[in-house]
Amino acid sequence: MKKVTVQLHSNQAMALLKDLQRVNVLTIVEQIEDNLIIPDWQQKMVLQRVEDARKNPALLLNWSDVKNSI
């Protein structure tokens, strides 16, 4: 298991994470660290990927297919 921390700037991003939590892909742990800085380029990349997936859901991989390919 890998632990990461993210700072969300929209309800849409949180909704996406909650969907992933419902299918047991991740666990949301509420913790705020004031000293954590996520680079702007990384934030923009995540937001762009979320937007791309929203516009074209066919870009998303089926979890069963991912598990079978590993």
N, CA and C atoms as an extended XYZ file, in Angstrom:
210
Properties=species:S:1:pos:R:3:atomname:S:1:resname:S:1:resid:I:1 pbc="F F F"
N         0.842       -1.171        0.000 N   MET     1
C         0.000        0.000        0.000 CA  MET     1
C         0.887        1.234        0.000 C   MET     1
N         0.552        2.190       -0.829 N   LYS     2
C         1.303        3.433       -0.904 CA  LYS     2
C         0.441        4.558       -0.342 C   LYS     2
N         1.021        5.389        0.508 N   LYS     3
C         0.293        6.504        1.088 CA  LYS     3
C         0.701        7.782        0.381 C   LYS     3
N        -0.289        8.568       -0.004 N   VAL     4
C        -0.046        9.873       -0.603 CA  VAL     4
C        -0.977       10.884        0.052 C   VAL     4
N        -0.599       12.123       -0.010 N   THR     5
C        -1.426       13.196        0.511 CA  THR     5
C        -1.717       14.156       -0.619 C   THR     5
N        -2.972       14.574       -0.733 N   VAL     6
C        -3.353       15.528       -1.772 CA  VAL     6
C        -4.161       16.656       -1.149 C   VAL     6
N        -4.145       17.777       -1.806 N   GLN     7
C        -4.967       18.908       -1.406 CA  GLN     7
C        -5.976       19.124       -2.523 C   GLN     7
N        -7.252       19.042       -2.198 N   LEU     8
C        -8.300       19.157       -3.209 CA  LEU     8
C        -8.813       20.587       -3.270 C   LEU     8
N        -9.067       21.028       -4.489 N   HIS     9
C        -9.549       22.392       -4.686 CA  HIS     9
C       -10.952       22.428       -5.260 C   HIS     9
N       -11.577       21.255       -5.379 N   SER    10
C       -12.931       21.251       -5.916 CA  SER    10
C       -13.723       20.080       -5.356 C   SER    10
N       -15.024       20.256       -5.314 N   ASN    11
C       -15.907       19.180       -4.871 CA  ASN    11
C       -15.909       18.040       -5.882 C   ASN    11
N       -15.681       18.360       -7.140 N   GLN    12
C       -15.656       17.342       -8.190 CA  GLN    12
C       -14.506       16.363       -7.957 C   GLN    12
N       -13.355       16.867       -7.560 N   ALA    13
C       -12.213       15.995       -7.290 CA  ALA    13
C       -12.507       15.089       -6.102 C   ALA    13
N       -13.132       15.633       -5.071 N   MET    14
C       -13.475       14.824       -3.901 CA  MET    14
C       -14.494       13.762       -4.272 C   MET    14
N       -15.441       14.094       -5.113 N   ALA    15
C       -16.445       13.117       -5.555 CA  ALA    15
C       -15.784       11.962       -6.286 C   ALA    15
N       -14.799       12.275       -7.109 N   LEU    16
C       -14.062       11.236       -7.834 CA  LEU    16
C       -13.327       10.322       -6.853 C   LEU    16
N       -12.681       10.905       -5.855 N   LEU    17
C       -11.981       10.107       -4.858 CA  LEU    17
C       -12.951        9.246       -4.046 C   LEU    17
N       -14.109        9.782       -3.725 N   LYS    18
C       -15.098        9.000       -2.980 CA  LYS    18
C       -15.611        7.829       -3.823 C   LYS    18
N       -15.737        8.028       -5.139 N   ASP    19
C       -16.112        6.919       -6.022 CA  ASP    19
C       -15.054        5.821       -5.978 C   ASP    19
N       -13.792        6.204       -5.987 N   LEU    20
C       -12.710        5.226       -5.906 CA  LEU    20
C       -12.717        4.519       -4.552 C   LEU    20
N       -13.087        5.230       -3.518 N   GLN    21
C       -13.158        4.622       -2.196 CA  GLN    21
C       -14.274        3.572       -2.156 C   GLN    21
N       -15.392        3.858       -2.812 N   ARG    22
C       -16.528        2.927       -2.816 CA  ARG    22
C       -16.183        1.590       -3.469 C   ARG    22
N       -15.274        1.601       -4.427 N   VAL    23
C       -14.891        0.345       -5.094 CA  VAL    23
C       -13.597       -0.214       -4.510 C   VAL    23
N       -13.267        0.240       -3.300 N   ASN    24
C       -12.117       -0.287       -2.549 CA  ASN    24
C       -10.774       -0.112       -3.255 C   ASN    24
N       -10.625        0.977       -3.990 N   VAL    25
C        -9.360        1.277       -4.647 CA  VAL    25
C        -8.482        2.129       -3.742 C   VAL    25
N        -9.116        2.920       -2.882 N   LEU    26
C        -8.348        3.748       -1.966 CA  LEU    26
C        -9.110        3.957       -0.679 C   LEU    26
N        -8.383        4.416        0.322 N   THR    27
C        -8.969        4.764        1.606 CA  THR    27
C        -8.687        6.242        1.849 C   THR    27
N        -9.721        6.968        2.150 N   ILE    28
C        -9.555        8.395        2.420 CA  ILE    28
C        -9.273        8.573        3.905 C   ILE    28
N        -8.152        9.210        4.204 N   VAL    29
C        -7.763        9.494        5.581 CA  VAL    29
C        -7.717       11.006        5.712 C   VAL    29
N        -8.529       11.531        6.591 N   GLU    30
C        -8.564       12.978        6.786 CA  GLU    30
C        -7.378       13.411        7.636 C   GLU    30
N        -6.459       14.115        7.035 N   GLN    31
C        -5.311       14.636        7.774 CA  GLN    31
C        -4.787       15.844        7.011 C   GLN    31
N        -4.555       16.897        7.718 N   ILE    32
C        -4.060       18.123        7.097 CA  ILE    32
C        -2.647       18.390        7.601 C   ILE    32
N        -1.752       18.588        6.670 N   GLU    33
C        -0.378       18.942        7.020 CA  GLU    33
C        -0.076       20.298        6.407 C   GLU    33
N         0.205       21.249        7.237 N   ASP    34
C         0.434       22.602        6.764 CA  ASP    34
C         1.718       22.741        5.947 C   ASP    34
N         2.666       21.841        6.159 N   ASN    35
C         3.951       21.991        5.490 CA  ASN    35
C         4.014       21.280        4.137 C   ASN    35
N         2.917       20.693        3.707 N   LEU    36
C         2.903       19.969        2.441 CA  LEU    36
C         2.646       20.931        1.287 C   LEU    36
N         3.507       20.877        0.289 N   ILE    37
C         3.344       21.723       -0.886 CA  ILE    37
C         3.312       20.826       -2.110 C   ILE    37
N         2.238       20.911       -2.876 N   ILE    38
C         2.125       20.164       -4.121 CA  ILE    38
C         2.416       21.151       -5.245 C   ILE    38
N         3.380       20.814       -6.099 N   PRO    39
C         3.749       21.739       -7.172 CA  PRO    39
C         2.556       22.080       -8.076 C   PRO    39
N         2.530       23.307       -8.561 N   ASP    40
C         1.443       23.758       -9.432 CA  ASP    40
C         1.293       22.872      -10.661 C   ASP    40
N         2.423       22.449      -11.271 N   TRP    41
C         2.337       21.635      -12.473 CA  TRP    41
C         1.610       20.317      -12.187 C   TRP    41
N         1.822       19.775      -10.978 N   GLN    42
C         1.195       18.510      -10.622 CA  GLN    42
C        -0.308       18.704      -10.384 C   GLN    42
N        -0.668       19.778       -9.737 N   GLN    43
C        -2.079       20.089       -9.520 CA  GLN    43
C        -2.796       20.270      -10.854 C   GLN    43
N        -2.168       20.995      -11.772 N   LYS    44
C        -2.766       21.226      -13.083 CA  LYS    44
C        -2.925       19.927      -13.856 C   LYS    44
N        -1.944       19.026      -13.739 N   MET    45
C        -1.996       17.744      -14.433 CA  MET    45
C        -3.174       16.909      -13.932 C   MET    45
N        -3.370       16.862      -12.628 N   VAL    46
C        -4.484       16.088      -12.060 CA  VAL    46
C        -5.813       16.687      -12.504 C   VAL    46
N        -5.940       17.994      -12.409 N   LEU    47
C        -7.182       18.644      -12.825 CA  LEU    47
C        -7.463       18.409      -14.300 C   LEU    47
N        -6.421       18.418      -15.128 N   GLN    48
C        -6.602       18.171      -16.555 CA  GLN    48
C        -7.059       16.740      -16.797 C   GLN    48
N        -6.480       15.787      -16.082 N   ARG    49
C        -6.883       14.386      -16.250 CA  ARG    49
C        -8.315       14.152      -15.792 C   ARG    49
N        -8.716       14.796      -14.704 N   VAL    50
C       -10.100       14.680      -14.238 CA  VAL    50
C       -11.043       15.261      -15.284 C   VAL    50
N       -10.690       16.409      -15.825 N   GLU    51
C       -11.513       17.044      -16.854 CA  GLU    51
C       -11.586       16.175      -18.114 C   GLU    51
N       -10.450       15.615      -18.527 N   ASP    52
C       -10.438       14.728      -19.698 CA  ASP    52
C       -11.342       13.520      -19.478 C   ASP    52
N       -11.290       12.950      -18.274 N   ALA    53
C       -12.128       11.788      -17.962 CA  ALA    53
C       -13.599       12.170      -17.920 C   ALA    53
N       -13.887       13.360      -17.423 N   ARG    54
C       -15.277       13.823      -17.385 CA  ARG    54
C       -15.829       13.993      -18.796 C   ARG    54
N       -15.015       14.569      -19.680 N   LYS    55
C       -15.455       14.796      -21.058 CA  LYS    55
C       -15.516       13.510      -21.867 C   LYS    55
N       -14.622       12.570      -21.559 N   ASN    56
C       -14.556       11.338      -22.331 CA  ASN    56
C       -14.349       10.150      -21.384 C   ASN    56
N       -15.428        9.642      -20.784 N   PRO    57
C       -15.304        8.533      -19.831 CA  PRO    57
C       -14.667        7.281      -20.435 C   PRO    57
N       -14.656        7.169      -21.745 N   ALA    58
C       -14.036        6.007      -22.389 CA  ALA    58
C       -12.531        5.966      -22.133 C   ALA    58
N       -11.936        7.085      -21.709 N   LEU    59
C       -10.510        7.120      -21.389 CA  LEU    59
C       -10.193        6.343      -20.115 C   LEU    59
N       -11.201        6.165      -19.251 N   LEU    60
C       -10.983        5.478      -17.987 CA  LEU    60
C       -10.844        3.975      -18.213 C   LEU    60
N        -9.967        3.365      -17.457 N   LEU    61
C        -9.752        1.931      -17.567 CA  LEU    61
C       -10.713        1.190      -16.650 C   LEU    61
N       -11.216        0.080      -17.119 N   ASN    62
C       -12.063       -0.784      -16.315 CA  ASN    62
C       -11.192       -1.480      -15.278 C   ASN    62
N       -11.602       -1.446      -13.999 N   TRP    63
C       -10.786       -1.991      -12.932 CA  TRP    63
C       -10.527       -3.484      -13.128 C   TRP    63
N       -11.497       -4.233      -13.601 N   SER    64
C       -11.303       -5.662      -13.845 CA  SER    64
C       -10.219       -5.898      -14.891 C   SER    64
N       -10.218       -5.080      -15.929 N   ASP    65
C        -9.193       -5.205      -16.974 CA  ASP    65
C        -7.807       -4.890      -16.416 C   ASP    65
N        -7.734       -3.895      -15.555 N   VAL    66
C        -6.443       -3.527      -14.950 CA  VAL    66
C        -5.937       -4.670      -14.097 C   VAL    66
N        -6.810       -5.236      -13.244 N   LYS    67
C        -6.391       -6.347      -12.387 CA  LYS    67
C        -5.932       -7.542      -13.216 C   LYS    67
N        -6.614       -7.805      -14.313 N   ASN    68
C        -6.234       -8.953      -15.151 CA  ASN    68
C        -4.921       -8.731      -15.873 C   ASN    68
N        -4.567       -7.490      -16.117 N   SER    69
C        -3.329       -7.210      -16.862 CA  SER    69
C        -2.098       -7.220      -15.963 C   SER    69
N        -2.304       -7.230      -14.659 N   ILE    70
C        -1.170       -7.212      -13.724 CA  ILE    70
C        -0.656       -8.603      -13.475 C   ILE    70
